[in-house]
Amino acid sequence: MDSFERYSRQIILSNIGIEGQEKLQKSRVLVIGAGGLAATALAYLASAGVGTIGIVDGDRVELSNLQRQIIHFESDLGKLKTKSASDYIKQLNSQVYIKEYPVFLTNENAELIISQYDVIINGTDNFPTRYLVNDYCVLLGKPLVDASIVKYEGQASVYLPDKGCYRCLYPIAPSDKLIPNCSEVGVLGPIAGIFGSVQAMETIKILLGMENLTISDRLIIFDLLNGNIRTIKWKKNKACPICGDNPSITKINSDYNIYCKTEVAQQNIEDWSIDLAHLKSIKPAPRVLDLRNLEDAKKLFLSNSSIVSYDDVLSAYDSWDRDLPIVFVCDIGLRSSSLTELLRMNGFKNVFNLRGGIIKYSSELYQ
Ligand SMILES: [Zn+2]
């Protein structure tokens, strides 16, 4: 088949040309997960002529996948997702070499698999894997193109070697049981399609040497239900536990499936958490920042609290007074403890988390 004709529409682009096309052909991209995000990411990377694509997924195709994982068909039900994805790519572009890994990424196999690729795309929806992938990408110096989707919304960012990582934004992983995933709260297919496409685009830019044009210093958040796009600027966190100035994680030896948080981090959160009675007794009254959405806050709220989003705090906290007394609250105390941890790591001495979240105190607040 004539490669020039196949790729002609992108070869004529000034940033690509024949040279760029050859770079793509020599490139190796690893896609972790063969689900909704991977579907469009794989399709566009294969059609663009990325030479080698690795696919990691230990699952088999189920009927509930077909609503958004558009590379799998009814005839693939029960097949390994890696095989089904590979069959799709072969139909699309027989010039792509596909390496199937029909396993789940674990502490035992991650290094061997990730080390063989130029760019890593995370298409999984669970936190242990997200942190596992992030940590290995940092330690192995691999660019990570990350995205996550839930309900009608998605977010994406790119983590380049030495330019910051997922833990710079979210230092400690929450317990997997506390975070909803797509199977519990739902997601609409086009959200997966758009963000998988964003991941393919960002990956192509990295492969072509256009790292400076990636979204590596930003988190893009797109709520497709109401059409709102937000961009949150972020930068490398000097106190990041893995890519900061004095990293506490220098090699990976924990089982990410058992716990994400280290015991030290859990103890810290306990020390920095207060209950409602304690919060009310603090004089002078601290700033109470409620991380929930307006709708939830209207139903149940603490007096004198302000609504602020997690992302707004992320983009603004660096300019705040580090002695400012602040108490973060959210619904179950998860996002609030994560932000408390982040600010504490960055020199804030009077930041606290409302233990258990506002839901725990609903009976008291209604009285
Ligand atoms: Zn980091």
Residues whose N, C-alpha, C, O or C-beta is under 5 A from the ligand:
A	BS01	ZN	G164 C165 R167 C168 C240 C243 G244
